[in-house]
């Protein structure tokens, strides 16, 4: 993909020029490359369609997993997660179990 090569060239230029904020630019671009690689893997590899990676593709379950990762210290419950993703507790529990298999 051309955008990957362009991004890598841009990162190399940032590293070579050593301009203010260059390390931050390089870090953010590297983050984007990793995210895109994971997205591509999830889309193409059948083994990534199951378990928690597959569950991330479900709108409500994926949002719940994101909430847990953003605030791991919070005492999450099935009921609180269901409320956050606008579902009933029982419907969320069933969907979560189905998605994470």
Sine and cosine of phi, psi and omega as CSV:
sin_phi,cos_phi,sin_psi,cos_psi,sin_omega,cos_omega
0.00,0.00,0.72,-0.70,-0.04,-1.00
-0.89,0.45,-0.61,0.79,-0.05,-1.00
-0.90,0.44,-0.51,0.86,0.03,-1.00
-0.92,0.38,-0.73,0.69,0.02,-1.00
-0.89,0.46,-0.64,0.77,0.03,-1.00
-0.90,0.44,-0.66,0.75,0.01,-1.00
-0.90,0.43,-0.68,0.73,0.02,-1.00
-0.90,0.43,-0.63,0.78,0.05,-1.00
-0.90,0.43,-0.67,0.74,0.01,-1.00
-0.89,0.45,-0.67,0.74,0.04,-1.00
-0.89,0.46,-0.67,0.74,0.01,-1.00
-0.90,0.44,-0.65,0.76,0.03,-1.00
-0.90,0.43,-0.66,0.75,0.04,-1.00
-0.88,0.47,-0.66,0.75,-0.01,-1.00
-0.92,0.38,-0.59,0.81,-0.03,-1.00
-0.96,0.28,-0.64,0.77,-0.09,-1.00
-0.99,0.16,-0.41,0.91,0.01,-1.00
0.78,0.62,0.75,0.66,0.03,-1.00
-0.99,0.13,0.35,-0.94,0.04,-1.00
-0.83,0.55,0.73,-0.69,-0.01,-1.00
0.99,0.14,-0.02,1.00,-0.04,-1.00
-0.87,0.50,-0.62,0.78,0.00,-1.00
-0.91,0.42,-0.57,0.82,0.04,-1.00
-0.94,0.35,-0.67,0.75,0.04,-1.00
-0.87,0.50,-0.72,0.69,-0.01,-1.00
-0.88,0.47,-0.69,0.72,0.01,-1.00
-0.88,0.47,-0.71,0.71,-0.02,-1.00
-0.91,0.41,-0.66,0.75,0.03,-1.00
-0.91,0.42,-0.63,0.78,0.05,-1.00
-0.89,0.45,-0.65,0.76,0.06,-1.00
-0.85,0.53,-0.71,0.71,-0.01,-1.00
-0.89,0.45,-0.67,0.74,0.02,-1.00
-0.88,0.47,-0.67,0.74,0.01,-1.00
-0.91,0.42,-0.71,0.70,0.01,-1.00
-0.86,0.51,-0.71,0.71,0.00,-1.00
-0.90,0.43,-0.61,0.79,0.03,-1.00
-0.91,0.42,-0.67,0.74,0.03,-1.00
-0.91,0.41,-0.69,0.73,0.04,-1.00
-0.85,0.53,-0.70,0.71,0.00,-1.00
-0.89,0.45,-0.69,0.72,0.02,-1.00
-0.88,0.47,-0.72,0.70,0.00,-1.00
-0.87,0.49,-0.65,0.76,-0.04,-1.00
-0.94,0.34,-0.48,0.88,-0.14,-0.99
-0.97,-0.25,-0.42,0.91,-0.09,-1.00
-0.99,-0.16,0.89,-0.46,-0.01,-1.00
-0.84,0.54,-0.52,0.85,0.00,-1.00
-0.93,0.37,-0.33,0.94,0.03,-1.00
-1.00,0.08,-0.04,1.00,-0.01,-1.00
-1.00,0.04,-0.04,1.00,-0.03,-1.00
-0.86,-0.51,0.11,-0.99,0.01,-1.00
0.92,0.40,-0.36,-0.93,-0.09,-1.00
-0.93,0.38,-0.48,0.87,0.05,-1.00
-0.92,0.40,-0.68,0.74,0.07,-1.00
-0.91,0.41,-0.59,0.81,0.00,-1.00
-0.90,0.44,-0.47,0.88,0.03,-1.00
-0.88,0.47,-0.39,0.92,-0.02,-1.00
-0.98,0.20,-0.29,0.96,0.08,-1.00
-0.98,0.18,0.76,-0.65,-0.11,-0.99
-0.83,0.56,-0.81,0.58,-0.06,-1.00
-0.96,0.27,-0.71,0.71,-0.02,-1.00
-0.91,0.41,-0.67,0.74,0.05,-1.00
-0.87,0.50,-0.66,0.75,0.05,-1.00
-0.89,0.45,-0.66,0.75,0.02,-1.00
-0.89,0.45,-0.69,0.73,0.03,-1.00
-0.89,0.46,-0.66,0.75,0.05,-1.00
-0.88,0.48,-0.68,0.73,0.02,-1.00
-0.87,0.49,-0.68,0.73,0.02,-1.00
-0.88,0.48,-0.68,0.74,-0.02,-1.00
-0.94,0.35,-0.54,0.84,0.01,-1.00
-0.96,0.28,-0.47,0.88,-0.05,-1.00
-0.64,-0.77,0.93,0.37,-0.08,-1.00
-0.92,0.38,-0.34,0.94,-0.02,-1.00
-0.98,0.21,-0.31,0.95,-0.01,-1.00
-0.93,0.36,0.61,-0.79,0.01,-1.00
-0.99,0.15,0.97,0.24,-0.03,-1.00
-0.92,0.40,0.61,-0.79,0.13,-0.99
-0.80,-0.60,0.23,-0.97,0.06,-1.00
-0.86,0.51,-0.67,0.74,-0.02,-1.00
-0.90,0.43,-0.68,0.73,-0.02,-1.00
-0.93,0.36,-0.62,0.79,0.06,-1.00
-0.91,0.41,-0.66,0.75,0.03,-1.00
-0.87,0.50,-0.68,0.73,0.02,-1.00
-0.88,0.48,-0.69,0.72,-0.02,-1.00
-0.88,0.47,-0.53,0.85,-0.04,-1.00
-0.97,-0.24,0.27,0.96,0.10,-1.00
0.85,0.53,0.76,0.65,0.06,-1.00
-0.73,-0.68,0.31,-0.95,0.14,-0.99
-0.96,0.28,0.38,-0.92,-0.02,-1.00
-0.86,0.50,-0.73,0.68,-0.06,-1.00
-0.93,0.38,-0.66,0.75,0.02,-1.00
-0.91,0.41,-0.65,0.76,0.02,-1.00
-0.90,0.43,-0.72,0.70,-0.01,-1.00
-0.85,0.52,-0.71,0.71,0.01,-1.00
-0.90,0.43,-0.69,0.72,-0.02,-1.00
-0.91,0.41,-0.67,0.74,0.01,-1.00
-0.88,0.48,-0.74,0.67,0.01,-1.00
-0.88,0.48,-0.68,0.73,0.00,-1.00
-0.90,0.43,-0.68,0.74,-0.07,-1.00
-0.95,0.32,-0.52,0.86,-0.11,-0.99
-1.00,-0.05,0.17,0.99,0.01,-1.00
-0.97,0.25,0.00,0.00,0.00,0.00
